[in-house]
Amino acid sequence: MPITDILNIAKLGLIANQGSLKVVSHNIANVNTAGYSRQNAQLSSVAAAKGAVNTGGQGVNVAQVRQQVDALVERRLNIGQRELGRLESRNRYLPIIERAFNDLDGDGLGGRMESFFAAADQLASNATNPVGRTQLVVEGENLARFANDMFNTLSEITLPVDSEITLTLEDINRRLLSVRDINMEIIKQQSGEHATLDLQDQRQNALNELGKKLDILILDQPDGGVSVMTTGGKLLVDHTYTATLSRGGPRTPTDMAGIRVDDRNEDLSTKITSGELKGLLEIRDNLIHGQPNINGKTGWLYRLNTLVGELRWQTNLASSQSVGSRMFTSQQGAFTLGTDLTSTMATLETDPKATLAGVNTYDGSPPDIRRVQAGILTVAYGNDMDNLNTTTIAIDPATQSIADVVAALNASPAFTSSIVGNRVALAAKSSYYGVVSDTSGIMAGLGIGTIFGGRSALEMTVNPELDQSGMVGAGRIVQDTDGSYHFDNGNNQGALALSNLRSALVDPFSVDPYTFAANPALPSNPASLFAHYGQIVGELGSLKKQDETLMISQKTEQDFITNIRESISGVSLEEELTDLIRFQRAFQASGKMVSSADEMMQIVLQMV
Amino acid sequence: MRVTQSTFFRDSVTGLQNRLQKLQRSQQESLTGDRIMNPSDDPSGAFRHTIFSSDLSGVESLQRTTALASSRISLGAEKLGMIHDNYLDAQELAVTMGNDYQGDVNTLRSLAYKADHLFNQILENINVDADGMPLFAGGRTIKPYDVTNPMATDVRKRDLGTGGFVTQSSADFSATALDTTNAAYPGSPASVKLTYRAGSNDFEVLVDGTADAASPVAFAGAPATLNLGWVQFNVNAAPTDTDAFYFEVVPQYQGGLQDPRIKVADGQTLSGSMTGEEIIEGKNSTNINLFAVVAGLRGALNRGDTREVNAWLGQLESGRSQITDAQAIAGLRQVQIESITSTLDIENVALQDVISKNREADMFEVLSRIEQDMQAMQVMTASERNILSVSLVDLIR
């Protein structure tokens, strides 16, 4: 073996160990780089030249630099990110919804309802007390205002959530472009047989971040590239193609602009199954705006509206059958009547979302008009409250329109009836009138003698007529044993009827939100208003607790997978420092070999 | 399994975060004293809290209204006691000035003022207000009795002007109050005595102790209507000579039929106060008009007729019994309300206890947890300081 071979082997040793030290150095430098996969130099001995005899090996070289990566772990990490993203989005907004329904500090809807019914109790203890009447109105206003605030709190979340959806889409678009660019660079470099390890790390990182935003599937391509699509099969990245997600597709069931791909008229929002985007969509479309008849969900805005609607209807039904301190000489309905006065009441639409759901056209009809049933309205009237006459008016929503009812009321001897300012207006034909009973609920449906007005929790108000405390219906007209009717101004039966609503069993969530007809698909649950409210609060609490638990569990799962990834791909400084010493020593030894070969050469030369 | 520096640091941060979250939770519980601050802290606890709070609010509201009702019933009982005392005074007056009184007639007449005073006291007591509303007006804001709104009582007769009173059938003899603006109207109360004189075929009319302006009133035979201008005497049966007919003009009840009912529980109510009609006129019971009895006594005293005064003793006794019955009813209602108040007090305490147990944190447990967490934090920080500082870097020069 020539001495020059020794020099060559030593040189290769120097180069190979220097290369290994470079890899160690690269690893140490990236010890804190997120998503970095540890690299190691694969050393390979150089075999003797072909035909050479008894010459031994020819040294060492770095055969390749490899990443320590487990593709399965990387995929699992990506899948975990999706669910984590979804839960994190929900957990950003759920506390705001929970706060709106938090009654535990006594400052909530439940507390307002308690004060309202306590005021009804007080009024019942002395129906002639004007302070008691005013107190009822004030507590009603507090309740209505709080319902408005709750509605606003919930609906105001919609805007930031919707804006965040738009921003998330922009972010996704940027990440898709980034994945495409890295992808193309990898394909290009690999075709030139250049190393692409760090680019692959960058791409995996970008895909993980993308996976947190949106549920994606990653398909490896033979040329080193990857294709990305949604789990629903919508292609997002493939070689040079990148999908562009944008707003403005078909309107979602909750009346917000949908999500479309490449401007195609197809809504992607219902096909997304996880990721931050899904979490945001769930908050907006299900947890806030979900409505059984629209998207089969029961959102908290719907629950609030339904509960407040039931409270409005029950109190209005009770108060509309009561009379003020001196009966009534005139009244005006608390609800506007809308534009359709000639269709039968049973076909009118009371919910603005009806058009979205394709039910009927919403014409601004009174919110409770569909609750009116066939029945009899009995009205007392006359000039002497001790001796009143009565008249009855038959009501049938299946055959009568609002205009028909107004005409029927006008035809009675008790009062004139007309439509003034799109509301029903009554005026006594004699000195006084008052409702004795109303089995149809028409007066509550038209808002006459009611406590609350407004179509939803947002618009809930106290009937402006109650500014005059004498108009509050605290008493009822009673029938004497001789069959005649009279009214005692200290009668408290109206106030008692309001007070009894505190524990009356109602079942607002088992009826169709449009028709108020019993819906067999919805579970029947007769309970008090407070029990229903408690159920709403409890279910919200359960949901948030469940999300919190899921998130903790998901984070633990992610930490576990991340630790596994770290154990495979992470950089251990101890390991690198050990390698540093190892390769440094080998490098020193190779240097020593050069010195030794040099000394050998000197000896040989001195021999000459 | 390989362990890297990243693993150490991540585990350290995760552990610290978990421990800090627990500490923050304990801090919140110690600051508020509550275990449930948000529905998600304990969803079923939050549900129970809503129900119990609503129940407690209902109980507190009922406590307020039953306390008010109790004070109304107490006031009513007090006023009934005062009316009872008035009646005892009237009874004493009748006993003293009755049959065996041998004194001066003027003394009797002067004592008629006492009867007048007793009448006014009864009127004042029955018209009492509670919480800005008449207590005995049966659900109306109008005073139950007003002297400007009089009525005439049933007619009673003493045969030949002696003996006890016999109430006459209204088909035979009746009286009707007419025009209170008539100049002859003496005001309420008034006691009218009509004595038939067969010789002159007329009626001598004494209003209290004074002859009416129209007296004597000629009688053409039954049926006849003797119109005094302010009151009318209807005769449908033939009287006998010296028969004396009596009736009183007293305030008539103008309140409602029933006092507003008191809510004592969900869907349950109790009768409130009694009506003036039940107390004064004995409606649905003895039918004694307390005003009429005192007015009649006053009239008898004014007329200086000790036998007539004596004749009122029976009515006074029955009237007092009527008041005692009313007091018994009021007492029963008071006992009932007190029993309900007591039940509500117990319910209130029980609900507060349930709410407290449902929501409040166990402070001993919270403090123990804080102590435990703090010790764990100290151990963790000490051990992390050692673990995270270990590195081969220190070995390389």
Interface residues (C-beta under 8 A of the other chain):
Chain A: V31 N32 P95 E98 R99 F101 N102 D103 L104 G106 G110 G111 M113 E114 S115 F117 A118 D121 Q122 A124 S125 N126 A127 T128 N129 V478 D480 D488 N489 G490 N491 N492 Q493 L496 S499 N500 R502 S503 S528 F530 A531 Y533 G534 Q535 V537 G538 E539 L540 G541 S542 K544 K545 E548 D559 T562 N563 I564 E566 S567 I568 G570 V571 S572 L573 E574 E575 L577 T578 L580 I581
Chain B: M1 R2 V3 T4 Q5 S6 T7 R10 D11 T14 D34 I36 M37 N38 P39 S40 D41 D42 P43 S44 A46 F47 R48 H49 T50 I51 S53 S54 S57 G58 E60 S61 L62 R64 T65 L68 A69 D131 G132 M133 A137 G138 G139 R140 T141 G256 L257 P260 R261 I262 K263 D266 G267 T269 R359 S391 L392 V393 L395 I396
